[in-house]
Amino acid sequence: MTAPEIAVIGGIDTHTDVHQAAVIDSVGRHLDTQPFETNSAGYEQLLAWLRAQGEVLAVGMEGTGAYGAELARFLTANGITVVEVDRPDRKARRAHGKSDPIDAYAAATAVLSGRASGTPKSRDGIVEAIRALRVVRKSAVKARTQTINQIRALMVTAPFALRDKLRGLPTSVLIDTLARTRPAGDLTDPACAAKTALRRLARRYQALQQEIKEADADLAPLVTRAAPSLVALPGVGTETAGQLLITAGDNPDRLRSEASFAHLCGAAPIPASSGRTHRHRINRGGDRNANSALYTIVLVRMQHDQRTRDYVARRTTEGMSTKDIMRCLKRFVAREVYRHITAPSHVNWVRVAADLPKPQEPEQR
């Protein structure tokens, strides 16, 4: 049999500057491994090298959402099946050692054995654009929280005359008041230094607030365009919808079922039975940001959605704890969200809300 007729499986260990690629045959024998630079020329060389080894069945890759994102897009665009591979567990690494070639071969072996079978996110559509913009917004929100915490901490240690004047003011009034101050005097005076620091922090808070507003203005139409029926659901806003879209990716068809989406969001119940006790517990795995989005939706519905409030009352009467009720509600919301993010649509998630039928929600159980 000639080399081009051999069926091979590739494995790639991704890094910042160099990707390590390896190839095994259909029975797991190690054939070759080579490093390639992380640029367009390196990607072309890697693809040519893979094809020179034989018929490429698939390529297992670590870091498809980080260092290997662009390479995964490149290989997929050239007809290569890319499989997402998790990092080997610590026990396997202790047994076999750690190096880039070893990790590359391990990625290929994981595909051959069937241990790795996940389809990576395509990251080539509107959802990827939403993800990039949300990165900026999230960091701005975090910085704003740090800023107001610093303001309040400085107020605690400020001289009593300044502290008494600012104590009890709502956040918006406090920020406006501090931003308009004109501290004067010697900065060696603690009172003057405190006023100056508070003024600068207040202006920083205002700048971050404006940045967040601009990000919201950019994100709202994108999220609505990507999934108008999802945003229309009770309790679902731009932030929660954006996070759930990012979790699913631009190719939500990679999710095999609504159960797999719930597991991805950490909302699938985990059996916790023993002996005569039969119960389930909350899943502490999955994408915690998606789980937080589901939690937020459930909280809003528990306060403002009558059907959810009736469900909570009924389950409470049956003796179920609030934690278990929220677990059930998150599982229901995950099921509902899955139907809307996997509805037939344009490949780039461009939908027209007027053309969509009104969603019908099943009874909560």
C-alpha positions as CSV (number, residue, x, y, z in Angstrom):
1,M,0.0,0.0,0.0
2,T,1.4,3.4,-0.9
3,A,1.7,6.2,1.6
4,P,-1.1,8.4,0.1
5,E,-3.5,5.4,0.5
6,I,-2.9,5.1,4.2
7,A,-5.7,6.5,6.4
8,V,-4.2,8.7,9.1
9,I,-5.4,10.8,12.0
10,G,-3.7,14.0,13.0
11,G,-3.2,15.5,16.4
12,I,-2.1,19.1,17.2
13,D,-0.9,20.6,20.4
14,T,-1.4,24.4,20.0
15,H,0.7,27.2,21.4
16,T,1.3,30.9,20.9
17,D,4.2,30.7,18.4
18,V,4.5,27.1,17.3
19,H,1.9,24.3,16.8
20,Q,3.2,20.8,17.3
21,A,1.5,18.3,14.9
22,A,1.6,14.5,14.9
23,V,0.2,11.7,12.8
24,I,-0.9,8.2,13.6
25,D,-2.3,5.5,11.4
26,S,-5.6,3.7,11.8
27,V,-4.2,1.2,14.3
28,G,-2.5,3.9,16.5
29,R,1.1,3.6,15.3
30,H,3.1,6.8,15.6
31,L,4.2,7.9,12.1
32,D,5.7,11.4,12.4
33,T,5.6,14.7,14.3
34,Q,6.6,18.2,13.2
35,P,6.4,21.8,14.6
36,F,4.8,24.5,12.5
37,E,4.8,28.3,13.0
38,T,1.5,30.0,13.8
39,N,1.1,32.1,10.7
40,S,-0.5,31.7,7.3
41,A,2.6,30.1,5.8
42,G,2.9,27.7,8.7
43,Y,-0.8,26.7,8.3
44,E,-0.3,26.0,4.6
45,Q,2.8,23.9,5.4
46,L,1.0,22.0,8.1
47,L,-2.0,21.2,5.8
48,A,0.4,20.0,3.0
49,W,2.3,17.9,5.5
50,L,-0.8,16.2,6.8
51,R,-2.0,15.4,3.3
52,A,1.4,14.0,2.3
53,Q,1.0,11.4,5.1
54,G,-2.1,9.9,3.6
55,E,-5.9,10.2,3.7
56,V,-6.6,12.5,6.6
57,L,-9.7,11.1,8.5
58,A,-9.7,13.8,11.2
59,V,-7.5,16.0,13.2
60,G,-7.7,16.2,17.0
61,M,-6.8,19.6,18.4
62,E,-6.3,21.1,21.9
63,G,-7.3,24.7,22.4
64,T,-9.7,25.2,19.5
65,G,-11.1,28.1,21.5
66,A,-7.8,29.8,22.2
67,Y,-4.4,29.3,20.5
68,G,-5.9,26.9,17.9
69,A,-8.9,29.0,16.9
70,E,-7.6,30.3,13.6
71,L,-5.9,27.0,12.7
72,A,-9.2,25.2,13.3
73,R,-11.0,27.6,11.0
74,F,-8.3,27.1,8.4
75,L,-8.4,23.3,8.4
76,T,-12.2,23.2,8.4
77,A,-12.3,25.6,5.4
78,N,-10.0,23.2,3.6
79,G,-12.2,20.2,4.2
80,I,-10.4,18.7,7.2
81,T,-12.6,17.4,10.0
82,V,-11.5,19.0,13.3
83,V,-12.3,17.3,16.6
84,E,-12.0,19.2,19.9
85,V,-9.7,17.3,22.4
86,D,-9.6,18.0,26.1
87,R,-6.3,18.2,28.0
88,P,-5.1,14.7,29.1
89,D,-5.9,13.9,32.7
90,R,-3.1,14.2,35.3
91,K,-2.8,10.4,35.8
92,A,-2.1,9.9,32.1
93,R,0.4,12.6,32.1
94,R,2.2,11.2,35.1
95,A,2.4,7.8,33.3
96,H,3.5,9.0,29.9
97,G,5.3,12.2,30.6
98,K,4.8,15.7,29.2
99,S,6.1,17.2,25.9
100,D,4.6,18.8,22.9
101,P,5.1,15.7,20.6
102,I,3.6,13.5,23.4
103,D,0.6,15.8,23.7
104,A,0.1,15.9,19.9
105,Y,0.2,12.1,19.7
106,A,-2.2,12.0,22.6
107,A,-4.7,14.2,20.8
108,A,-4.6,12.0,17.7
109,T,-5.0,8.9,19.9
110,A,-8.0,10.4,21.7
111,V,-9.8,10.8,18.3
112,L,-8.9,7.3,17.2
113,S,-10.2,5.8,20.5
114,G,-13.4,7.8,20.4
115,R,-12.6,9.5,23.7
116,A,-12.7,12.8,21.9
117,S,-15.6,13.4,19.6
118,G,-16.7,17.0,20.2
119,T,-17.2,19.4,17.3
120,P,-15.5,22.8,18.0
121,K,-17.2,26.1,17.6
122,S,-16.8,27.5,14.1
123,R,-16.3,31.0,15.4
124,D,-17.0,32.6,12.0
125,G,-20.3,34.3,12.4
126,I,-22.4,36.8,14.2
127,V,-22.1,35.0,17.6
128,E,-18.3,35.3,17.4
129,A,-18.8,39.1,16.9
130,I,-21.1,39.1,20.0
131,R,-18.4,37.3,22.0
132,A,-15.7,39.8,21.1
133,L,-17.9,42.8,22.1
134,R,-19.0,41.1,25.4
135,V,-15.3,40.7,26.4
136,V,-14.9,44.5,26.4
137,R,-18.2,45.0,28.2
138,K,-17.5,42.4,30.8
139,S,-14.1,43.9,31.7
140,A,-15.7,47.4,31.9
141,V,-18.4,46.2,34.3
142,K,-15.7,44.6,36.4
143,A,-13.6,47.7,36.5
144,R,-16.7,49.8,37.3
145,T,-17.4,47.6,40.3
146,Q,-13.9,47.9,41.5
147,T,-14.0,51.7,41.1
148,I,-17.2,52.1,43.2
149,N,-15.7,49.8,45.8
150,Q,-12.5,51.9,46.0
151,I,-14.6,55.0,46.3
152,R,-16.6,53.6,49.3
153,A,-13.4,52.3,50.9
154,L,-11.8,55.8,50.6
155,M,-14.9,57.3,52.1
156,V,-14.6,55.0,55.2
157,T,-11.1,56.4,56.0
158,A,-11.7,60.0,54.9
159,P,-11.9,62.8,57.4
160,F,-15.3,62.9,59.1
161,A,-16.3,66.3,57.6
162,L,-16.0,64.8,54.1
163,R,-17.4,61.4,55.1
164,D,-20.5,62.8,56.7
165,K,-21.3,65.0,53.6
166,L,-21.2,62.0,51.3
167,R,-22.6,59.2,53.5
168,G,-26.0,57.9,52.5
169,L,-26.0,59.3,48.9
170,P,-27.2,57.0,46.1
171,T,-24.5,55.8,43.8
172,S,-25.5,58.0,40.9
173,V,-25.7,61.1,43.1
174,L,-22.5,60.3,44.8
175,I,-20.6,59.9,41.5
176,D,-22.0,63.2,40.1
177,T,-21.2,65.0,43.3
178,L,-17.6,63.8,43.4
179,A,-17.0,64.4,39.7
180,R,-18.0,68.0,40.1
181,T,-15.7,68.8,43.0
182,R,-12.7,71.1,42.6
183,P,-10.2,70.1,45.3
184,A,-7.8,72.8,46.3
185,G,-5.0,73.0,48.7
186,D,-1.8,71.1,49.6
187,L,-1.8,67.4,48.6
188,T,0.1,66.6,51.7
189,D,-3.1,67.3,53.6
190,P,-5.0,63.9,53.9
191,A,-8.4,65.7,53.4
192,C,-7.2,67.3,50.1
193,A,-5.6,64.1,48.8
194,A,-8.8,62.1,49.6
195,K,-11.0,64.7,47.7
196,T,-8.6,64.5,44.7
197,A,-8.6,60.7,44.7
198,L,-12.4,60.5,45.0
199,R,-12.8,63.0,42.1
200,R,-10.5,61.0,39.8
201,L,-12.3,57.7,40.7
202,A,-15.7,59.3,40.1
203,R,-14.6,60.4,36.6
204,R,-13.2,57.0,35.9
205,Y,-16.6,55.5,36.9
206,Q,-18.4,57.9,34.5
207,A,-16.0,56.9,31.7
208,L,-16.6,53.2,32.3
209,Q,-20.4,53.8,32.5
210,Q,-20.3,55.5,29.1
211,E,-18.2,52.6,27.7
212,I,-20.7,50.1,29.0
213,K,-23.6,52.1,27.4
214,E,-21.8,52.1,24.0
215,A,-21.2,48.4,24.3
216,D,-24.9,47.8,25.0
217,A,-25.9,49.9,22.0
218,D,-23.7,47.7,19.8
219,L,-24.7,44.4,21.3
220,A,-28.5,44.8,21.5
221,P,-29.2,44.8,17.7
222,L,-26.6,42.0,17.1
223,V,-28.2,39.7,19.7
224,T,-31.7,40.5,18.4
225,R,-30.6,39.8,14.9
226,A,-28.9,36.5,15.9
227,A,-31.9,35.1,17.8
228,P,-35.0,37.3,17.9
229,S,-37.2,34.5,19.3
230,L,-34.8,33.9,22.1
231,V,-34.8,37.5,23.2
232,A,-38.6,37.5,23.1
233,L,-38.8,34.8,25.8
234,P,-39.9,35.8,29.3
235,G,-36.9,36.8,31.5
236,V,-34.4,36.7,28.7
237,G,-32.5,40.0,28.1
238,T,-29.6,41.0,25.8
239,E,-26.9,39.9,28.3
240,T,-28.3,36.5,29.1
241,A,-29.2,35.8,25.5
242,G,-25.7,36.8,24.4
243,Q,-24.1,34.5,26.8
244,L,-26.3,31.5,25.8
245,L,-25.6,32.2,22.1
246,I,-21.8,32.2,22.9
247,T,-22.1,28.9,24.7
248,A,-23.8,27.3,21.8
249,G,-21.6,28.9,19.2
250,D,-22.1,29.9,15.6
251,N,-22.8,26.2,14.8
252,P,-25.4,25.1,17.4
253,D,-26.1,22.0,15.3
254,R,-22.9,20.5,16.9
255,L,-25.1,20.0,20.0
256,R,-26.6,16.5,19.7
257,S,-29.7,17.2,21.9
258,E,-31.3,19.5,24.4
259,A,-29.8,17.3,27.1
260,S,-26.3,17.9,25.8
261,F,-27.0,21.7,25.8
262,A,-28.2,21.4,29.4
263,H,-25.1,19.5,30.4
264,L,-23.0,22.1,28.6
265,C,-24.7,24.8,30.7
266,G,-24.3,22.8,33.9
267,A,-28.1,22.5,34.2
268,A,-28.4,18.7,33.8
269,P,-29.3,17.0,37.1
270,I,-26.7,14.6,38.5
271,P,-27.9,11.4,40.2
272,A,-27.0,11.5,43.9
273,S,-28.9,8.4,45.1
274,S,-27.7,6.0,47.7
275,G,-29.6,3.1,49.4
276,R,-33.2,4.2,50.1
277,T,-32.5,7.8,49.1
278,H,-33.3,8.7,45.5
279,R,-32.5,12.2,44.5
280,H,-30.6,14.4,42.1
281,R,-28.2,17.3,42.8
282,I,-27.2,20.4,41.1
283,N,-24.5,20.0,38.4
284,R,-21.4,22.0,39.3
285,G,-19.7,21.5,36.0
286,G,-20.3,22.9,32.5
287,D,-20.0,26.5,31.4
288,R,-20.5,28.5,34.6
289,N,-21.2,31.7,32.7
290,A,-24.1,30.0,30.9
291,N,-25.3,28.5,34.2
292,S,-25.3,32.1,35.6
293,A,-27.4,33.3,32.7
294,L,-29.9,30.5,33.3
295,Y,-29.9,31.4,37.0
296,T,-30.6,35.1,36.2
297,I,-33.5,34.1,33.9
298,V,-35.0,31.9,36.6
299,L,-34.8,34.7,39.2
300,V,-36.6,37.1,36.9
301,R,-39.3,34.6,36.1
302,M,-39.8,33.7,39.8
303,Q,-40.5,37.4,40.4
304,H,-42.4,38.5,37.3
305,D,-43.7,35.4,35.4
306,Q,-47.1,34.1,36.8
307,R,-46.7,30.6,35.4
308,T,-43.3,30.3,37.1
309,R,-44.6,31.7,40.4
310,D,-47.5,29.1,40.3
311,Y,-45.0,26.3,39.7
312,V,-42.8,27.5,42.6
313,A,-45.8,27.6,44.9
314,R,-46.9,24.1,43.9
315,R,-43.5,22.5,44.3
316,T,-43.0,24.3,47.6
317,T,-46.3,22.8,48.8
318,E,-45.0,19.4,47.8
319,G,-42.0,19.9,50.1
320,M,-39.3,20.7,47.5
321,S,-36.5,23.1,48.6
322,T,-35.9,26.3,46.8
323,K,-32.5,25.1,45.6
324,D,-34.1,22.0,44.0
325,I,-36.9,24.1,42.5
326,M,-34.4,26.4,40.9
327,R,-32.5,23.4,39.6
328,C,-35.7,22.1,37.9
329,L,-36.4,25.6,36.5
330,K,-32.9,26.0,35.1
331,R,-33.3,22.6,33.3
332,F,-36.6,23.7,31.9
333,V,-35.2,27.1,30.7
334,A,-32.2,25.2,29.1
335,R,-34.7,23.0,27.2
336,E,-36.6,26.0,26.0
337,V,-33.5,28.0,25.0
338,Y,-32.2,25.0,23.0
339,R,-35.3,25.0,20.8
340,H,-34.8,28.6,19.9
341,I,-31.1,28.6,19.3
342,T,-31.3,25.5,17.1
343,A,-34.3,26.6,15.1
344,P,-33.9,26.4,11.3
345,S,-32.1,29.7,10.3
346,H,-29.6,31.2,8.0
347,V,-26.1,29.9,8.4
348,N,-25.1,33.3,10.0
349,W,-28.2,33.3,12.3
350,V,-29.9,36.1,10.3
351,R,-33.6,35.8,11.1
352,V,-36.6,38.0,10.6
353,A,-38.7,38.1,13.7
354,A,-41.9,38.8,11.8
355,D,-41.5,35.5,9.9
356,L,-41.1,33.4,13.1
357,P,-44.2,31.6,14.6
358,K,-45.1,32.6,18.1
359,P,-43.2,30.3,20.5
360,Q,-45.4,27.9,22.6
361,E,-44.0,26.9,25.9
362,P,-44.7,23.5,27.4
363,E,-46.1,23.2,30.9
364,Q,-43.4,23.3,33.5
365,R,-42.9,20.0,35.4
